[in-house]
Amino acid sequence: MAKIRNPKDRAINLFDSIRGRFIISKALYTAMDILQQEKRPPQSDIQDMKLLAEELFPICGQLEAYKDNVRNSM
């Protein structure tokens, strides 16, 4: 397979991969956590991020739920 040199094409390929979706999911969940800690959290931004995370990029949420299930079953 030829190496892609164009940064935009590399970014598109990453976005279309499991790794890319994981990175976006992790970024969304991290951002939501940080925003919740603000003195006046931007609730509409957090809700939109939550929608994106749950419906399009659920990987991190699923991993956390799995970890919780494992912890609770011990």
N, CA, C and O atoms as a printed pandas DataFrame, in Angstrom:
     atom_number atom_name residue_name chain_id  residue_number  x_coord  y_coord  z_coord
0              1         N          MET        A               1    0.838   -1.174    0.000
1              2        CA          MET        A               1    0.000    0.000    0.000
2              3         C          MET        A               1    0.895    1.254    0.000
3              4         O          MET        A               1    1.855    1.336    0.766
4              5         N          ALA        A               2    0.579    2.199   -0.843
5              6        CA          ALA        A               2    1.365    3.421   -0.948
6              7         C          ALA        A               2    1.133    4.326    0.264
7              8         O          ALA        A               2    0.026    4.402    0.798
8              9         N          LYS        A               3    2.192    5.001    0.683
9             10        CA          LYS        A               3    2.095    5.924    1.804
10            11         C          LYS        A               3    1.439    7.218    1.328
11            12         O          LYS        A               3    1.815    7.769    0.293
12            13         N          ILE        A               4    0.461    7.695    2.085
13            14        CA          ILE        A               4   -0.252    8.919    1.733
14            15         C          ILE        A               4    0.531   10.107    2.271
15            16         O          ILE        A               4    0.840   10.162    3.461
16            17         N          ARG        A               5    0.850   11.047    1.409
17            18        CA          ARG        A               5    1.665   12.200    1.803
18            19         C          ARG        A               5    0.822   13.444    2.073
19            20         O          ARG        A               5    1.203   14.274    2.898
20            21         N          ASN        A               6   -0.293   13.584    1.407
21            22        CA          ASN        A               6   -1.141   14.753    1.576
22            23         C          ASN        A               6   -1.764   14.730    2.977
23            24         O          ASN        A               6   -2.475   13.783    3.312
24            25         N          PRO        A               7   -1.510   15.755    3.799
25            26        CA          PRO        A               7   -2.025   15.757    5.178
26            27         C          PRO        A               7   -3.544   15.639    5.268
27            28         O          PRO        A               7   -4.060   14.976    6.167
28            29         N          LYS        A               8   -4.256   16.271    4.351
29            30        CA          LYS        A               8   -5.721   16.185    4.399
30            31         C          LYS        A               8   -6.184   14.752    4.138
31            32         O          LYS        A               8   -7.077   14.259    4.827
32            33         N          ASP        A               9   -5.596   14.088    3.167
33            34        CA          ASP        A               9   -5.958   12.696    2.876
34            35         C          ASP        A               9   -5.589   11.781    4.041
35            36         O          ASP        A               9   -6.327   10.849    4.362
36            37         N          ARG        A              10   -4.437   12.052    4.678
37            38        CA          ARG        A              10   -4.050   11.263    5.861
38            39         C          ARG        A              10   -5.066   11.449    6.975
39            40         O          ARG        A              10   -5.436   10.493    7.656
40            41         N          ALA        A              11   -5.519   12.699    7.158
41            42        CA          ALA        A              11   -6.513   12.977    8.202
42            43         C          ALA        A              11   -7.834   12.274    7.899
43            44         O          ALA        A              11   -8.470   11.734    8.804
44            45         N          ILE        A              12   -8.245   12.279    6.646
45            46        CA          ILE        A              12   -9.488   11.590    6.256
46            47         C          ILE        A              12   -9.357   10.091    6.499
47            48         O          ILE        A              12  -10.280    9.459    7.014
48            49         N          ASN        A              13   -8.211    9.522    6.130
49            50        CA          ASN        A              13   -7.999    8.087    6.375
50            51         C          ASN        A              13   -8.018    7.771    7.864
51            52         O          ASN        A              13   -8.572    6.753    8.279
52            53         N          LEU        A              14   -7.414    8.641    8.668
53            54        CA          LEU        A              14   -7.425    8.429   10.115
54            55         C          LEU        A              14   -8.846    8.516   10.649
55            56         O          LEU        A              14   -9.257    7.684   11.458
56            57         N          PHE        A              15   -9.596    9.512   10.206
57            58        CA          PHE        A              15  -10.991    9.677   10.627
58            59         C          PHE        A              15  -11.818    8.427   10.321
59            60         O          PHE        A              15  -12.678    8.034   11.108
60            61         N          ASP        A              16  -11.550    7.812    9.177
61            62        CA          ASP        A              16  -12.298    6.626    8.752
62            63         C          ASP        A              16  -11.840    5.336    9.427
63            64         O          ASP        A              16  -12.403    4.271    9.172
64            65         N          SER        A              17  -10.823    5.422   10.286
65            66        CA          SER        A              17  -10.299    4.218   10.931
66            67         C          SER        A              17  -10.836    4.085   12.363
67            68         O          SER        A              17  -11.360    5.041   12.934
68            69         N          ILE        A              18  -10.695    2.896   12.920
69            70        CA          ILE        A              18  -11.076    2.666   14.310
70            71         C          ILE        A              18  -10.249    3.567   15.227
71            72         O          ILE        A              18  -10.782    4.142   16.176
72            73         N          ARG        A              19   -8.964    3.691   14.949
73            74        CA          ARG        A              19   -8.100    4.544   15.773
74            75         C          ARG        A              19   -8.571    5.995   15.736
75            76         O          ARG        A              19   -8.622    6.655   16.774
76            77         N          GLY        A              20   -8.908    6.487   14.571
77            78        CA          GLY        A              20   -9.396    7.856   14.449
78            79         C          GLY        A              20  -10.673    8.076   15.234
79            80         O          GLY        A              20  -10.824    9.095   15.908
80            81         N          ARG        A              21  -11.577    7.143   15.153
81            82        CA          ARG        A              21  -12.841    7.256   15.894
82            83         C          ARG        A              21  -12.584    7.182   17.404
83            84         O          ARG        A              21  -13.245    7.865   18.185
84            85         N          PHE        A              22  -11.626    6.354   17.804
85            86        CA          PHE        A              22  -11.276    6.278   19.222
86            87         C          PHE        A              22  -10.713    7.618   19.706
87            88         O          PHE        A              22  -11.082    8.091   20.781
88            89         N          ILE        A              23   -9.825    8.229   18.922
89            90        CA          ILE        A              23   -9.223    9.504   19.305
90            91         C          ILE        A              23  -10.293   10.589   19.437
91            92         O          ILE        A              23  -10.278   11.364   20.393
92            93         N          ILE        A              24  -11.212   10.643   18.488
93            94        CA          ILE        A              24  -12.288   11.637   18.551
94            95         C          ILE        A              24  -13.174   11.374   19.750
95            96         O          ILE        A              24  -13.566   12.306   20.452
96            97         N          SER        A              25  -13.494   10.113   19.992
97            98        CA          SER        A              25  -14.320    9.755   21.144
98            99         C          SER        A              25  -13.648   10.171   22.444
99           100         O          SER        A              25  -14.283   10.760   23.319
100          101         N          LYS        A              26  -12.376    9.867   22.566
101          102        CA          LYS        A              26  -11.630   10.223   23.773
102          103         C          LYS        A              26  -11.594   11.739   23.963
103          104         O          LYS        A              26  -11.741   12.232   25.081
104          105         N          ALA        A              27  -11.400   12.468   22.875
105          106        CA          ALA        A              27  -11.374   13.931   22.951
106          107         C          ALA        A              27  -12.723   14.481   23.410
107          108         O          ALA        A              27  -12.770   15.399   24.229
108          109         N          LEU        A              28  -13.809   13.932   22.893
109          110        CA          LEU        A              28  -15.142   14.396   23.295
110          111         C          LEU        A              28  -15.401   14.126   24.772
111          112         O          LEU        A              28  -15.853   15.014   25.494
112          113         N          TYR        A              29  -15.119   12.909   25.225
113          114        CA          TYR        A              29  -15.363   12.573   26.632
114          115         C          TYR        A              29  -14.470   13.392   27.565
115          116         O          TYR        A              29  -14.907   13.813   28.636
116          117         N          THR        A              30  -13.224   13.616   27.158
117          118        CA          THR        A              30  -12.314   14.434   27.970
118          119         C          THR        A              30  -12.809   15.875   28.035
119          120         O          THR        A              30  -12.834   16.479   29.107
120          121         N          ALA        A              31  -13.201   16.420   26.891
121          122        CA          ALA        A              31  -13.689   17.805   26.846
122          123         C          ALA        A              31  -14.947   17.967   27.696
123          124         O          ALA        A              31  -15.096   18.966   28.401
124          125         N          MET        A              32  -15.849   16.994   27.632
125          126        CA          MET        A              32  -17.071   17.089   28.453
126          127         C          MET        A              32  -16.726   17.120   29.935
127          128         O          MET        A              32  -17.291   17.914   30.687
128          129         N          ASP        A              33  -15.807   16.266   30.355
129          130        CA          ASP        A              33  -15.396   16.246   31.765
130          131         C          ASP        A              33  -14.798   17.583   32.193
131          132         O          ASP        A              33  -15.112   18.098   33.266
132          133         N          ILE        A              34  -13.946   18.132   31.358
133          134        CA          ILE        A              34  -13.298   19.403   31.696
134          135         C          ILE        A              34  -14.311   20.545   31.718
135          136         O          ILE        A              34  -14.285   21.386   32.617
136          137         N          LEU        A              35  -15.193   20.571   30.740
137          138        CA          LEU        A              35  -16.195   21.642   30.693
138          139         C          LEU        A              35  -17.138   21.589   31.893
139          140         O          LEU        A              35  -17.570   22.628   32.392
140          141         N          GLN        A              36  -17.457   20.380   32.357
141          142        CA          GLN        A              36  -18.351   20.240   33.521
142          143         C          GLN        A              36  -17.744   20.876   34.762
143          144         O          GLN        A              36  -18.475   21.268   35.671
144          145         N          GLN        A              37  -16.437   20.983   34.816
145          146        CA          GLN        A              37  -15.758   21.528   35.995
146          147         C          GLN        A              37  -15.709   23.054   36.001
147          148         O          GLN        A              37  -15.315   23.659   36.998
148          149         N          GLU        A              38  -16.107   23.678   34.896
149          150        CA          GLU        A              38  -16.084   25.137   34.848
150          151         C          GLU        A              38  -17.115   25.720   35.811
151          152         O          GLU        A              38  -18.102   25.071   36.160
152          153         N          LYS        A              39  -16.867   26.941   36.225
153          154        CA          LYS        A              39  -17.779   27.628   37.146
154          155         C          LYS        A              39  -19.194   27.709   36.543
155          156         O          LYS        A              39  -20.190   27.487   37.232
156          157         N          ARG        A              40  -19.253   28.029   35.250
157          158        CA          ARG        A              40  -20.529   28.078   34.533
158          159         C          ARG        A              40  -20.395   27.215   33.279
159          160         O          ARG        A              40  -20.088   27.728   32.203
160          161         N          PRO        A              41  -20.623   25.915   33.413
161          162        CA          PRO        A              41  -20.431   25.007   32.274
162          163         C          PRO        A              41  -21.346   25.368   31.099
163          164         O          PRO        A              41  -22.526   25.655   31.296
164          165         N          PRO        A              42  -20.807   25.355   29.891
165          166        CA          PRO        A              42  -21.620   25.626   28.700
166          167         C          PRO        A              42  -22.490   24.402   28.377
167          168         O          PRO        A              42  -22.092   23.529   27.607
168          169         N          GLN        A              43  -23.660   24.359   28.970
169          170        CA          GLN        A              43  -24.504   23.162   28.891
170          171         C          GLN        A              43  -24.874   22.775   27.463
171          172         O          GLN        A              43  -24.916   21.586   27.146
172          173         N          SER        A              44  -25.143   23.754   26.590
173          174        CA          SER        A              44  -25.525   23.395   25.215
174          175         C          SER        A              44  -24.352   22.740   24.481
175          176         O          SER        A              44  -24.549   21.805   23.704
176          177         N          ASP        A              45  -23.141   23.227   24.726
177          178        CA          ASP        A              45  -21.959   22.595   24.117
178          179         C          ASP        A              45  -21.783   21.177   24.643
179          180         O          ASP        A              45  -21.509   20.251   23.880
180          181         N          ILE        A              46  -21.941   21.017   25.941
181          182        CA          ILE        A              46  -21.785   19.698   26.558
182          183         C          ILE        A              46  -22.838   18.735   26.021
183          184         O          ILE        A              46  -22.532   17.578   25.733
184          185         N          GLN        A              47  -24.074   19.206   25.887
185          186        CA          GLN        A              47  -25.137   18.342   25.361
186          187         C          GLN        A              47  -24.873   17.948   23.908
187          188         O          GLN        A              47  -25.120   16.805   23.522
188          189         N          ASP        A              48  -24.375   18.882   23.105
189          190        CA          ASP        A              48  -24.043   18.552   21.716
190          191         C          ASP        A              48  -22.883   17.562   21.643
191          192         O          ASP        A              48  -22.896   16.643   20.824
192          193         N          MET        A              49  -21.877   17.754   22.507
193          194        CA          MET        A              49  -20.761   16.812   22.554
194          195         C          MET        A              49  -21.246   15.431   22.981
195          196         O          MET        A              49  -20.808   14.413   22.444
196          197         N          LYS        A              50  -22.145   15.408   23.943
197          198        CA          LYS        A              50  -22.697   14.139   24.424
198          199         C          LYS        A              50  -23.439   13.417   23.301
199          200         O          LYS        A              50  -23.305   12.204   23.144
200          201         N          LEU        A              51  -24.212   14.156   22.531
201          202        CA          LEU        A              51  -24.930   13.560   21.398
202          203         C          LEU        A              51  -23.945   12.966   20.385
203          204         O          LEU        A              51  -24.111   11.830   19.941
204          205         N          LEU        A              52  -22.931   13.736   20.027
205          206        CA          LEU        A              52  -21.919   13.230   19.091
206          207         C          LEU        A              52  -21.212   11.999   19.653
207          208         O          LEU        A              52  -21.013   11.009   18.949
208          209         N          ALA        A              53  -20.836   12.072   20.928
209          210        CA          ALA        A              53  -20.114   10.960   21.555
210          211         C          ALA        A              53  -20.967    9.698   21.608
211          212         O          ALA        A              53  -20.487    8.607   21.301
212          213         N          GLU        A              54  -22.211    9.844   21.992
213          214        CA          GLU        A              54  -23.068    8.658   22.153
214          215         C          GLU        A              54  -23.522    8.069   20.827
215          216         O          GLU        A              54  -23.630    6.850   20.696
216          217         N          GLU        A              55  -23.787    8.918   19.846
217          218        CA          GLU        A              55  -24.360    8.418   18.594
218          219         C          GLU        A              55  -23.341    8.125   17.494
219          220         O          GLU        A              55  -23.544    7.220   16.684
220          221         N          LEU        A              56  -22.248    8.884   17.464
221          222        CA          LEU        A              56  -21.280    8.703   16.382
222          223         C          LEU        A              56  -19.923    8.179   16.835
223          224         O          LEU        A              56  -19.229    7.506   16.074
224          225         N          PHE        A              57  -19.545    8.484   18.071
225          226        CA          PHE        A              57  -18.213    8.114   18.573
226          227         C          PHE        A              57  -18.329    7.478   19.961
227          228         O          PHE        A              57  -17.777    8.009   20.924
228          229         N          PRO        A              58  -19.035    6.356   20.078
229          230        CA          PRO        A              58  -19.318    5.783   21.399
230          231         C          PRO        A              58  -18.214    4.921   22.003
231          232         O          PRO        A              58  -18.398    4.374   23.090
232          233         N          ILE        A              59  -17.093    4.785   21.342
233          234        CA          ILE        A              59  -16.072    3.818   21.775
234          235         C          ILE        A              59  -15.652    4.021   23.234
235          236         O          ILE        A              59  -15.654    3.063   24.006
236          237         N          CYS        A              60  -15.297    5.233   23.623
237          238        CA          CYS        A              60  -14.830    5.474   24.995
238          239         C          CYS        A              60  -15.943    5.225   26.015
239          240         O          CYS        A              60  -15.693    4.673   27.086
240          241         N          GLY        A              61  -17.143    5.623   25.689
241          242        CA          GLY        A              61  -18.270    5.377   26.595
242          243         C          GLY        A              61  -18.507    3.890   26.779
243          244         O          GLY        A              61  -18.792    3.438   27.888
244          245         N          GLN        A              62  -18.392    3.126   25.703
245          246        CA          GLN        A              62  -18.565    1.679   25.780
246          247         C          GLN        A              62  -17.453    1.042   26.603
247          248         O          GLN        A              62  -17.705    0.123   27.382
248          249         N          LEU        A              63  -16.222    1.525   26.434
249          250        CA          LEU        A              63  -15.107    0.990   27.217
250          251         C          LEU        A              63  -15.287    1.268   28.703
251          252         O          LEU        A              63  -15.020    0.401   29.535
252          253         N          GLU        A              64  -15.739    2.475   29.042
253          254        CA          GLU        A              64  -15.969    2.813   30.445
254          255         C          GLU        A              64  -17.079    1.951   31.037
255          256         O          GLU        A              64  -16.966    1.489   32.172
256          257         N          ALA        A              65  -18.142    1.731   30.282
257          258        CA          ALA        A              65  -19.236    0.885   30.758
258          259         C          ALA        A              65  -18.743   -0.547   30.981
259          260         O          ALA        A              65  -19.119   -1.190   31.960
260          261         N          TYR        A              66  -17.905   -1.038   30.075
261          262        CA          TYR        A              66  -17.338   -2.375   30.222
262          263         C          TYR        A              66  -16.477   -2.456   31.475
263          264         O          TYR        A              66  -16.581   -3.411   32.245
264          265         N          LYS        A              67  -15.624   -1.448   31.680
265          266        CA          LYS        A              67  -14.763   -1.441   32.880
266          267         C          LYS        A              67  -15.606   -1.417   34.146
267          268         O          LYS        A              67  -15.293   -2.113   35.112
268          269         N          ASP        A              68  -16.668   -0.624   34.151
269          270        CA          ASP        A              68  -17.550   -0.573   35.318
270          271         C          ASP        A              68  -18.196   -1.921   35.591
271          272         O          ASP        A              68  -18.304   -2.342   36.742
272          273         N          ASN        A              69  -18.628   -2.602   34.521
273          274        CA          ASN        A              69  -19.245   -3.924   34.675
274          275         C          ASN        A              69  -18.253   -4.926   35.253
275          276         O          ASN        A              69  -18.607   -5.737   36.109
276          277         N          VAL        A              70  -17.011   -4.866   34.783
277          278        CA          VAL        A              70  -15.983   -5.771   35.288
278          279         C          VAL        A              70  -15.716   -5.489   36.768
279          280         O          VAL        A              70  -15.639   -6.414   37.576
280          281         N          ARG        A              71  -15.576   -4.205   37.119
281          282        CA          ARG        A              71  -15.338   -3.832   38.518
282          283         C          ARG        A              71  -16.475   -4.295   39.419
283          284         O          ARG        A              71  -16.240   -4.807   40.513
284          285         N          ASN        A              72  -17.699   -4.114   38.956
285          286        CA          ASN        A              72  -18.869   -4.470   39.756
286          287         C          ASN        A              72  -19.067   -5.978   39.896
287          288         O          ASN        A              72  -19.725   -6.440   40.828
288          289         N          SER        A              73  -18.501   -6.733   38.977
289          290        CA          SER        A              73  -18.668   -8.183   39.044
290          291         C          SER        A              73  -17.600   -8.873   39.888
291          292         O          SER        A              73  -17.643  -10.089   40.076
292          293         N          MET        A              74  -16.657   -8.110   40.389
293          294        CA          MET        A              74  -15.573   -8.698   41.199
294          295         C          MET        A              74  -15.990   -8.790   42.644
295          296         O          MET        A              74  -15.217   -9.256   43.481
